[in-house]
Amino acid sequence: MAYRFLLLERFPDDGVALVRLNRPEVLNALSLELMEELVGALEELDADPGVRAIVLTGNERAFAAGADITQMADASVVRMVLVDQFQKWDRIKRIRKPLIAAVSGYALGGGCELAMSCDMIVASETARFGQPEINIGVMPGAGGTQRLTRAIGKARAMEMVLTGRMITAEEARLAGLVNRVVPVELYLDEALKLAREVAARPPLAVRLAKEAVLKAFELPLSAGLEFERKNFYLLFATEDQKEGMRAFLEKRPPVWKGQ
Ligand code: CO8
């Protein structure tokens, strides 16, 4: 499928796919059309058995500078409700394969929220994260008040959301928002490397483990532990569990089937 606002690359030998946001002239502002393509591409990759991890990136200057302000400036409440752009974001939440954001430059507003919708974030030293919506008369709407608060705690999230202040990549790492920070020339390679590491693991175990970690955001501890236990038991129905444990005992590398 041809995309107008995305570039898609596959690395079939590694089971990794790379999706690049591609509206560089507006710092990858997340227009409705771009989001439609993005969600479609992610769902297609999610359904592709040859893909086991997905990297989402922008370019060196910007991961994404937020929702497209030109599309929202004159919007009415009725239009916003009818367009219901957030159901696209709900679909991103349902992607089962690991999603890794490779962030360089600006990740602001919806851009920061998109990075936080991913499972892990690799940042370049030049990355800047922020929720600047307050400066244009609104507030985060695609998860910023919830995911940022869970990731970095109330005090820091409150300051970012109420002042619109951006934080550096290093601040984001120290706060627990990003996994690692590397020089700008390495951030994409580092994200692809992390994706390859995950893609080399047994896919069903990866899928159920991701699902269980995400439940930690939704469930109280006892229900979360119950959920985890059921997914753990479920993996004993897989060939990969037998193979993984047998390979360990036979002191050889496992061969995963994804079954
Ligand atoms: N929307 C539309 N156009 C944008 C956006 C944006 N979010 N960000 C940048 N652009 C455009 C600029 O208008 C400019 O276009 P032009 O060349 O035609 O004038 C071009 O990109 C380059 O930008 P600048 O000239 O401003 O570049 P600077 O290096 O001077 O500044 C900044 C970079 C600081 C990132 C600046 O562009 C900026 O502040 N951008 C807006 C950031 C922002 O407020 N983001 C939040 C948007 S609201 C939001 O995300 C709500 C999320 C909830 C809904 C999610 C649904 C998708």
Residues whose N, C-alpha, C, O or C-beta is under 5 A from the ligand:
A	BS01	CO8	E25 V26 L27 A29 L30 A65 G66 A67 D68 I69 T70 Y106 L108 G109 G110 P132 E133 P140 G141 A142
